[in-house]
Amino acid sequence: MAQPSNRRLEQDNGDKLDEDLGQWHFCFGHSPAVDIYLKAKNGKAWLVPKFLNALFRGIGQATFANNPFSGILIFTGIVWHSLMLGWIQLLAGTTAIITALLINVNPALITSGSISFNSILLATVTTSICDSNPLFGVPVGSKFLMFIIVGSSLSVFITDALSNISNSFKPSIPILSIPFHILAVIIMTGLRITVSEITEEENSDSRHALVAATNQLDGSVFNETTSLPKTEDWITEYIDLNPSFYSYETLQNSLMAVILSGGQVFGINDLFSSLLVYAGLMMYSPILTFMCLLGATTATLFGLFISPFPNVTVFDGIWGFNGLLSCGAIGLFYVFRFQSVIHGIASVCFTAFLQLSLSNSFQQTKVPVLAFPFLISTIIFVCGLTYGQKLVRVPKITFPELHKKLFKRQRLRDEELGVQQGLMNG
């Protein structure tokens, strides 16, 4: 059977775009009707709707969902978990959009949320980690917010620069959340150093007292670098932290971990919030939702086998969310076919091994692994794969259902062209 030329989809001329989208045109998919409607509106009264469209698309883009309604659902889940996180997320997104407007970034990047989602991730994940992790001990105050504002603004410059570099390659290299990871490591390291310098003398006496008390209790030595992250109190109601591997509790905890993986993309451990993340994904694309669930499930199972601390790091979704993102990226950048599903699973397996190896390295710096395993794995699998007859790279991202439909149309065109050429040569 003939495949599309160059084994990649050709650009559609856009004449039949509305026909292709069908029921996806307004609320679902990449929701182009919203952009078309707002683009036709002028005047100051429409600045707020245009801003909200860009903001909520940015929130959705953290899970690949370029859809304002998906962003609204995800934002609702974050506010449900913590109103403070919601406000900080709005602050970061607003800062990024204003910065992008001031430096004349490509309007398409602003509208799609591509320019702001790294700042939104930076604010949400950094706040969640620094507010809950005793190793940082950073209160959410004026100094912390200053880091977030400056980091959100810088993320725009980094994203714009990396986008220019990415576009020089054919096909382009996705920059994903590289700006977020660069800035998150810098900010968390900087905050730790700042806090430790201020509180070193104040805490020295209490630290010595704590070491002495700990030694008297069980003969152990207090060591911050080996302390494991704390699981939120509410989750102990659902999860038995010492189950037998082949027990019903393990199955229950694993299913919970798959769900929690959705919220862990934003650094939050909340069941309802995670369900809203998946609801946002479903509104954007059922195919992408399937790939994300497949990735989260595969990574969770891998974590149970290879993680030295599965009860702590697997059952709270830490392993699952990296797999969710890795498999979801394959489902977005390639046409959904059996071959892309196989590559998605392979990408998740590679991500899991990366997470195992990077965890030990990052432990020395006291900085979380974040989504570095997903980042490394996805760049390798998206840019390094050799396109075969059944692995088709998407040249212009919309949403997986439309990718598949355009691929089928292009294949039919190529087949018809092949028949015509055969008749002419005959």
ZAMARGU-4260 file (C-alpha; in steps of 0.2 Angstrom, whole numbers, plus 5000, padded with zeros to 4 digits):
<rodrens>
0) 5000/5000/5000 | 5007/5017/4995 | 5012/5029/5009 | 5012/5048/5009 | 5027/5055/5001
5) 5043/5057/5011 | 5034/5046/5023 | 5027/5061/5032 | 5011/5070/5030 | 5011/5085/5018
10) 5004/5101/5023 | 4985/5102/5020 | 4980/5118/5010 | 4967/5122/5023 | 4952/5123/5011
15) 4943/5109/5019 | 4948/5112/5037 | 4931/5115/5043 | 4925/5099/5035 | 4939/5089/5043
20) 4936/5096/5060 | 4917/5093/5060 | 4911/5091/5078 | 4928/5096/5084 | 4928/5114/5078
25) 4922/5123/5093 | 4925/5115/5110 | 4936/5100/5106 | 4953/5097/5097 | 4963/5113/5096
30) 4947/5123/5096 | 4951/5134/5080 | 4934/5142/5080 | 4938/5151/5096 | 4954/5159/5088
35) 4945/5163/5072 | 4931/5172/5081 | 4943/5182/5093 | 4954/5186/5078 | 4940/5195/5069
40) 4936/5206/5085 | 4944/5222/5088 | 4944/5235/5102 | 4949/5236/5120 | 4934/5226/5126
45) 4941/5210/5117 | 4958/5211/5125 | 4952/5201/5141 | 4944/5187/5131 | 4960/5186/5120
50) 4971/5186/5135 | 4961/5172/5144 | 4961/5162/5128 | 4980/5163/5128 | 4982/5160/5146
55) 4971/5144/5147 | 4978/5137/5132 | 4995/5139/5140 | 4989/5129/5155 | 4982/5115/5144
60) 4999/5115/5134 | 5008/5108/5149 | 4999/5092/5145 | 5000/5095/5126 | 4981/5101/5126
65) 4981/5116/5115 | 4963/5120/5120 | 4956/5134/5131 | 4942/5123/5138 | 4955/5110/5143
70) 4965/5123/5152 | 4949/5129/5161 | 4946/5111/5168 | 4964/5109/5173 | 4965/5126/5181
75) 4949/5122/5191 | 4958/5106/5197 | 4973/5116/5203 | 4962/5129/5212 | 4953/5114/5220
80) 4969/5108/5227 | 4976/5125/5232 | 4969/5142/5229 | 4986/5149/5232 | 4993/5139/5217
85) 4979/5145/5206 | 4984/5164/5210 | 5002/5160/5207 | 4999/5151/5191 | 4989/5166/5185
90) 5003/5178/5190 | 5016/5168/5180 | 5005/5166/5165 | 5001/5185/5165 | 5019/5189/5167
95) 5024/5178/5152 | 5011/5185/5141 | 5015/5203/5145 | 5033/5200/5142 | 5030/5191/5125
100) 5020/5206/5120 | 5033/5219/5125 | 5047/5210/5115 | 5036/5207/5100 | 5035/5188/5100
105) 5026/5179/5086 | 5008/5181/5090 | 5004/5163/5085 | 5015/5157/5099 | 5006/5169/5112
110) 4989/5164/5106 | 4993/5145/5106 | 5000/5146/5124 | 5017/5139/5118 | 5026/5155/5125
115) 5017/5154/5142 | 5016/5136/5147 | 5034/5135/5153 | 5031/5149/5165 | 5015/5141/5171
120) 5024/5125/5175 | 5038/5134/5183 | 5026/5143/5195 | 5015/5128/5199 | 5028/5115/5201
125) 5041/5126/5210 | 5028/5132/5223 | 5022/5114/5226 | 5039/5108/5229 | 5046/5122/5239
130) 5030/5124/5250 | 5029/5106/5255 | 5047/5100/5255 | 5057/5103/5271 | 5073/5103/5262
135) 5069/5120/5255 | 5059/5128/5269 | 5055/5142/5258 | 5039/5152/5263 | 5028/5158/5249
140) 5032/5177/5252 | 5038/5192/5243 | 5055/5185/5239 | 5048/5169/5232 | 5036/5178/5221
145) 5050/5189/5215 | 5059/5173/5209 | 5043/5167/5201 | 5040/5184/5192 | 5058/5185/5186
150) 5058/5167/5181 | 5042/5168/5171 | 5048/5183/5161 | 5065/5174/5157 | 5056/5159/5151
155) 5049/5169/5137 | 5066/5174/5131 | 5072/5156/5132 | 5057/5149/5124 | 5058/5162/5110
160) 5077/5158/5107 | 5075/5140/5107 | 5060/5141/5095 | 5071/5150/5083 | 5085/5136/5084
165) 5072/5123/5083 | 5064/5129/5067 | 5081/5129/5058 | 5080/5110/5058 | 5069/5100/5046
170) 5058/5093/5054 | 5059/5104/5069 | 5066/5099/5086 | 5052/5101/5099 | 5058/5112/5114
175) 5045/5104/5125 | 5048/5110/5143 | 5067/5114/5142 | 5065/5132/5148 | 5055/5126/5163
180) 5068/5114/5168 | 5082/5126/5166 | 5074/5139/5177 | 5067/5127/5189 | 5084/5120/5194
185) 5091/5137/5195 | 5077/5144/5206 | 5076/5129/5218 | 5095/5129/5220 | 5095/5148/5222
190) 5081/5147/5235 | 5090/5133/5245 | 5106/5143/5245 | 5098/5159/5251 | 5088/5151/5264
195) 5102/5140/5271 | 5114/5156/5272 | 5101/5165/5282 | 5096/5152/5294 | 5112/5142/5296
200) 5117/5151/5312 | 5099/5151/5319 | 5096/5133/5316 | 5113/5126/5321 | 5109/5123/5339
205) 5092/5115/5335 | 5100/5104/5322 | 5113/5098/5335 | 5099/5095/5347 | 5089/5085/5334
210) 5104/5074/5330 | 5107/5070/5348 | 5089/5066/5351 | 5089/5055/5336 | 5104/5046/5341
215) 5097/5043/5358 | 5081/5036/5351 | 5087/5023/5338 | 5106/5025/5336 | 5104/5033/5319
220) 5112/5048/5312 | 5100/5062/5305 | 5104/5065/5287 | 5094/5077/5276 | 5101/5070/5260
225) 5094/5053/5263 | 5077/5058/5269 | 5063/5052/5258 | 5049/5064/5252 | 5033/5065/5263
230) 5017/5058/5256 | 5002/5070/5259 | 4992/5065/5274 | 4976/5062/5264 | 4983/5049/5253
235) 4987/5038/5267 | 4968/5035/5269 | 4969/5027/5251 | 4986/5019/5251 | 4994/5006/5262
240) 5013/5010/5261 | 5018/4992/5264 | 5008/4980/5253 | 5013/4963/5247 | 5018/4965/5229
245) 5005/4953/5222 | 4991/4959/5233 | 4974/4967/5230 | 4981/4983/5239 | 4995/4984/5226
250) 4983/4983/5212 | 4972/4997/5220 | 4987/5008/5224 | 4994/5006/5206 | 4977/5011/5199
255) 4977/5026/5211 | 4995/5030/5205 | 4990/5030/5187 | 4976/5043/5191 | 4988/5053/5202
260) 5000/5054/5188 | 4989/5067/5179 | 4990/5079/5194 | 5009/5076/5196 | 5012/5085/5180
265) 5009/5101/5189 | 5017/5094/5205 | 5001/5091/5215 | 4995/5075/5224 | 4976/5076/5223
270) 4964/5064/5216 | 4950/5076/5210 | 4963/5088/5203 | 4971/5073/5193 | 4954/5068/5186
275) 4951/5085/5180 | 4967/5085/5171 | 4962/5069/5162 | 4945/5077/5158 | 4954/5091/5150
280) 4964/5079/5140 | 4949/5070/5135 | 4941/5086/5129 | 4956/5089/5118 | 4959/5072/5111
285) 4953/5054/5116 | 4968/5047/5107 | 4980/5058/5117 | 4971/5053/5133 | 4973/5034/5129
290) 4992/5037/5125 | 4994/5046/5142 | 4985/5033/5152 | 4995/5019/5143 | 5011/5029/5147
295) 5006/5031/5165 | 5001/5013/5167 | 5017/5006/5159 | 5028/5018/5170 | 5019/5013/5186
300) 5022/4995/5182 | 5040/4997/5178 | 5042/5007/5194 | 5035/4993/5205 | 5049/4982/5198
305) 5064/4993/5197 | 5061/5007/5210 | 5071/5004/5226 | 5056/5014/5235 | 5040/5009/5226
310) 5029/5013/5240 | 5034/5031/5241 | 5039/5036/5223 | 5027/5025/5213 | 5011/5025/5222
315) 5010/5044/5222 | 5012/5045/5203 | 5030/5052/5203 | 5035/5038/5190 | 5018/5038/5181
320) 5018/5056/5176 | 5035/5055/5167 | 5028/5040/5157 | 5012/5049/5154 | 5021/5064/5146
325) 5033/5052/5136 | 5019/5042/5128 | 5008/5057/5125 | 5022/5066/5116 | 5023/5051/5104
330) 5005/5051/5101 | 5005/5069/5097 | 5020/5070/5086 | 5016/5055/5076 | 5001/5049/5067
335) 4991/5037/5079 | 4994/5019/5072 | 5000/5003/5079 | 5018/5007/5076 | 5017/5023/5086
340) 5009/5014/5100 | 5024/5002/5101 | 5036/5017/5100 | 5027/5025/5114 | 5029/5010/5125
345) 5047/5009/5121 | 5049/5028/5125 | 5041/5025/5142 | 5052/5010/5146 | 5068/5021/5142
350) 5060/5035/5152 | 5058/5023/5167 | 5077/5018/5167 | 5082/5036/5165 | 5072/5040/5180
355) 5080/5026/5190 | 5097/5032/5186 | 5094/5051/5187 | 5086/5049/5204 | 5102/5045/5212
360) 5112/5059/5204 | 5099/5072/5208 | 5098/5066/5226 | 5116/5074/5228 | 5110/5091/5224
365) 5093/5089/5234 | 5084/5095/5218 | 5069/5084/5212 | 5071/5074/5195 | 5056/5084/5189
370) 5052/5078/5171 | 5070/5077/5165 | 5068/5058/5161 | 5053/5063/5149 | 5063/5077/5142
375) 5078/5067/5137 | 5068/5052/5131 | 5056/5062/5120 | 5069/5072/5111 | 5078/5056/5107
380) 5063/5047/5101 | 5055/5061/5092 | 5071/5067/5083 | 5081/5051/5082 | 5069/5039/5075
385) 5070/5033/5057 | 5054/5035/5048 | 5047/5019/5042 | 5032/5015/5031 | 5021/5015/5046
390) 5029/5028/5057 | 5023/5045/5051 | 5029/5061/5058 | 5016/5075/5059 | 5023/5092/5051
395) 5010/5103/5059 | 5002/5099/5076 | 4984/5101/5078 | 4977/5086/5087 | 4979/5067/5084
400) 4961/5063/5077 | 4964/5076/5063 | 4982/5070/5061 | 4975/5053/5057 | 4961/5059/5045
405) 4973/5070/5035 | 4985/5055/5034 | 4972/5044/5027 | 4967/5058/5014 | 4985/5060/5009
410) 4988/5041/5007 | 4973/5040/4995 | 4980/5055/4985 | 4996/5046/4983 | 4988/5030/4978
415) 4977/5039/4965 | 4993/5048/4959 | 5002/5031/4958 | 4988/5024/4947 | 4988/5039/4936
420) 5006/5038/4933 | 5005/5019/4930 | 4992/5022/4917 | 5002/5036/4908 | 5018/5025/4908
425) 5008/5010/4902
</rodrens>
